[in-house]
Amino acid sequence: MMPDNEQRCRTCGKLLPEGRAAPTFPFCCRRCKMADLGRWFSGDYCISEPLPLPEIDLAAETEPGPK
């Protein structure tokens, strides 16, 4: 794991002098943050498999309880 003072921007790789305390962490600036967001919106980034949903007991939620 990289020490806190050696964090790099996830978009351009620039060193973040403030590390995790940087206001735009894990990016060096707002521009890199927006570039990353744009990649998600354009489909360049995606989640490769569906996320598992927790099992919900629907019967317990629909049955009226004691009053």
Secondary structure, DSSP 8 states (H G I E B T S, - for coil): ---GGG-B-TTT--B-TTGGGSTTTTSSSHHHHHHHHHHHHHTSS--SS--------HHHHHS----
